[in-house]
Amino acid sequence: MRKFSNLVLNEWLKLFKKRSFFVPYLILVFFPLVLGYIIHSVSPESFASAKEFTKQMLLPTGMGQVMAILAIIGTAGIVAKEHSQGTVKFLLIRARSRTAILASKYVTVLLYAFSLTLVAAAAIFLSGMLWFNTGGGDTGVADILQSLLYGFVYTLVYVTLVFMLGVLTNSTGVTIGIAMFAVTMDKIVINREFYKYFLFPNLDLSAYSSGNKPPLSGMTLGFSITMLAVYIIVFLLAGFTVFRRRDVA
């Protein structure tokens, strides 16, 4: 376990040493301030409290999409760059299995995505306190945590997709391009029975909150969770299988 933790720490340090490491965090700090100011200036009654503002902004329909995009850009090269720069050879000559090496990279991706989510949550709440009422409203801490979970699941699925694409393509540019295309298309709903088995209509779990109508007939929260779990497993199986069998000599 300690050896695996060292692998994860090594991967995290690689991300940390990038010049652009803090850029996504800065964006997530300042963006809510600007957005909150704009909303407050145009329609100050839009949110009854800072908690309500935080609840709505953490959803995939709010800043959740921004968090996903930043996580995609930040982690797209965690595998692909190792191949393009040839450094993957140095990793594989160590006394570690390919599975452990790739798993450490995936855990690092998850930690990065979660850290972005936490920073966004704190920044959004502080922005809400600045521009909106600090009390009142019906929104509680549980509601905020639920929105945070919805936003993180949305980001989790995308970074897992990006992780797989990075292994399959060995190209950071191609990986980001495909992922960005997916993000721009995921709000489109095709009113056909078969479409509920696709990834996109199941991504936003907040669609089931407060008794909202599901994206498509026959879909439930349990159904979407199951579909997302299946897609994540497929993405990981594809990525790990290819990485273990690929010749990097």
Salt bridges, closest charged atoms under 4 A:
GLU11 OE2 - LYS14 NZ 3.41
GLU11 OE1 - LYS105 NZ 2.99
GLU82 OE2 - LYS14 NZ 2.69
GLU82 OE2 - LYS105 NZ 2.93
ASP186 OD1 - LYS187 NZ 3.03
GLU193 OE2 - LYS196 NZ 2.86
